[in-house]
Amino acid sequence: MAAGTVVGVRVPDRGLRRDLRAVRVVLHRELIRYGRDRTRMISGLSQPILWLLVLGTGLSSLVSRSGPGVNLRTFMFPGVLVMSVMFTALFSAASIVWDREFGFLREMMVAPVGRTAILLGKCLGGAVVATLQGAFILILAGLAGVPYSPPLMATLLVEMFLTALMLTAFGLAIAARIKNMQAFMGVMQMAAMPMMFLSGALFPLANLPGWLTVLTRVNPLTYAVDPMRHAVFQRIAVAPPLRATLSPGVTWGGWRVPVPLELGAVMALTLGFLALAILQFRRAD
């Protein structure tokens, strides 16, 4: 090629097809990263299993002395599912911070695709990975006294996926402007632990003090835990008084919130967090 020759470079136009392909590619990348990281898979399973088998068994032996028919592992199982999904989803959201630190995010941002497509791929990829992680815990249902009913398993999988979408979108909304992993992990620790403990995952929502009731009602994770617990208690034999204590549902001013409305709240929060993440991501460098 002669010196001084000008070579034209054509940048592909952006369009819906390219954005959808970008979503698929980013989602596929998240699945590949998850499949290759065995340490992440094992560590993501160890903590929920410890909560269920060690803490659940220990507390069950204590609670059983106060009344028959109480299996705390059964009560804790939906909360442990949410816990497994939560930590995996937030870790998936953290990948955007890693990508920014190592320069890979800049390469994605200069591609001829919208930044919204990149975030959608990240959100879907994180949700799928977190649901897969939760499915491993679902295999332990029998150890918690939860029946292996196909409708129940399908219901829990769908609810886990919706929960994972919300939590991944929440993590992305925070990660979109954070530039280093240490800061992200500090913020996530401040957010994740209160969300988990105030969701009813580890204790019933009935007969709580007024201030604690308010905190549980404004906690997004509450509306993910309760539908799972409702699905489990619908399919086990429990005396009505005990059911009312362990699975009282979420109430607003004495009115019990229906499960479809709770799931609708989870989906609405997902869209809100995702919109915030997209807005932050578009402003990011």
N, C-alpha and C positions, 0 to 999 in steps of 0.2 A: 504494500500500500504506500503510495507516494506521501512524502511529508506534507503536512498542511491540509490533507484531505479531511473534509468534514464528514463524519459518520452520523447519520440520523439515528436517534434512539426513540422508539415509540413506547410510551407508557400506556399500558392497557387502561381503558376507561373503567371507572367504577360502575358496578351494577349489582342488581339483586343476586344474580347467579354467582358472581365472584364473592359476594358477602356470605352467601350460604355455603359456598365451598370453604371459605375461611373459617366459618363456624365449625364445619366438619373436621377440618385439619387441626384446629386448636383442640377440639374435643378428643380427636384421635391421639394427639400428642400427650394430653393429660392421662389417657388410658395407658399409653406406652410407659410413661414415667412411673405410674403406679405399679404396673406389672413388673417392672425391673427393680423396684425398690422393696426388696423383701423385708428389710429392717423396719421400714415404715409400716408395712402390713402387720408384722408381728407386734410392734409397739402399739399400733392402733387397736389391736385385739386384747392385749394384756390387761390394760386398765379396766375396760368394761367387764372382763371376765373376773377380775379380782373383786370388783364391786358386787357382782352378782353372786359368785360362789363363796367368797370369803366373808364379806360384810353381810350379804344377804343371809347366809347360813348362820352366822354368829348371832345376828339380831333376831332371826326366826326362832332360835332356841330360847331367847329371852322373852319374846312376845308370846310364844306358845304357852308359857306358864300362866298368862293372864286370861287366856280364853282358847277354846278348841277351834279348829278349822281355820287358823290364821297361818298363812304361808307368806312370809314377807318377800321371798324370792319372786313369787307370782306378782305381788304388788310392784316390786322394783323392776320387773322385766321390761315394761314399756319405757321406763326412765333410762334404763341401761341401753336400750336400743337408740334412744335419742342422744344419749351421751356418746355412743360410738359414732353416730352420724355427725354430731356436732364437731368433735375434734378433727375428724377426717375432712369435713367440709371446710373448716377454718384453715387447716393445713394446706388444702388445695388452693384456697384464696391467697395464701402466703406465697405461692409460686410466682405471682405477679411481681412481688418484691424481689425475689431471687432473679427473675428475668431482667428486672430493671438494673440490679446491681451488676450483673454480668454482661449487660449490653444487648442481650437477645431481644428485649422488649423494644428497643429502638429499631431493630431490624424489622420487627413486625409492624411497627407504627409507620414506617416509610413504604410499606407494601400498598399496592393500589386497592385497598379495602378499607371500609369504614372502621373506626375504632369501636363502634358499637358491636360489630361482628366479632371482634377479638374478645370483648368482654362476654358476649353471649356464649362463645365457645368455651371460655374459661368457666362460666357459671354452669353450663350443662355438663362439662367434663368433671368439674368438682362434685356436682350432684350425683352423677352416675358412679363415680369412684366411691363417694360416701355411702351410697345405697348398697354397693357391692360389699363394702366393709360391714355395714349393718346386717347384710344377709348372712354373713358368717356367724354373727351373734344369734340370728334367728334360728340357726341350726340347734342351738342349745335350749330351745323352748321347753323341751321335755324335762330338762333338769330343773326348770323353774315351775313345773306343774302346769304349763301352758299347752293345750292340745295342739297336735299337728293337723289342724283343720285346714284344707286347701283354701276355703273362702277367707279364713282368718289370716293365713300366711299372705294371701294376695292383698288383703286390705292393709296389713302392716307394711308390705313392700311399697304400696302406693303412697301411704302416709309418710313413710321414711323418705321417699323421693321428694315429696313436697316439702318436707322439713329440710332436706339437704339443699334444695334449691334456695329456700329462704336464708339458710345459714351461709351458704356460699356467696349469695348476693350481699349479705350483711358484711362478710369478710372482705369482699371486693370493694364495697363502699369505703371501708377504712383503708384498705391497701392501695387504693388508686393514687393517693397523694404521698404515701410514706415511702421514703427512699432507702431505708436500711432495715434489715431483718430484726435487729435488736429492738428498735422502736416498735415495730409491728407486733412482736411477741409480747412486749410489755403491755401494749394497748389491748391485745386479745386476752391476756390473762386477766386484766381488770374487767373486761366485758364478759368473758365466758363463764367464769366461776359464779358470779352473782346470777347470771341467767340460768345456770344449771340448778343452783340451790333454791332459787325462787320460782321454779317451774312446777313444783309438785312431783318432780322425778323421784325424790327420796323420802317424801313425807306426804300424807294426805292433805288436801286443801280444805277439809272440813274443820270447823271450830278453831280457826286461826284468829289471833288478835287482829283488830281492825287495821292497824298500820301495815301488818304483814299481808293481810288480804289485798290491800290496795296495791302493794308491790307485785304480788303474784298476778293480779289482773292486768297490769301494764307491761308485764314481761311477755315478749313475743313467743318465747319457748313454751309458755303455759298452754297455748293453743295448739301446740304440736304434741305435747305429752298426753293431754286429756283424751283426744280421739283414739290414740293407741290403747290407753288404759280402758276406755269404754269398750273397744272392740274385744279386748281380752276378757273383761269381766262379763261380757254378754255370753261367752261360750264356756264358762266354768260355773259349777254349782256353788253358790255362796248365799248364805242367809241374807234376806233383805236388809236387816239392820247393819250387818257387817258390810254389805255392798254400799250402803249409804255412807258409811264411814270411810271406806277405802277408795271408793270411786264416786264422790259426790258430784262431780262435774264442775264446770265453771259457771258461776252465777253473776249476773249484773243486777244489783238491787233486788235480790231474791228471785230473779227469773233465770232459770237454767238455760244456758246458751246451747242451742242444738249443735250437734257435731258438724253438719254441713256448713253452718255459719262459722264455726271455728276453723274449718279447712278453708273457707272463703277468706277469713282473716289472714291465714298463713299465705295464701296466694296474693292477697292485696299487699301484704308486707313485703313479699318477694318482689313485686313490681315496683314498690316504693324504694326499696334498697337498691334494686338494679338501676332505676332511673337516677338515683343519687350517685351510684358508682359511675354511670355513663357520663353524667355531668362533671364529676371530678376528673374522670379519665381524659375527657376532652380538653380540660384546662391544664392537665399535667404536661411536663416537658418531655 
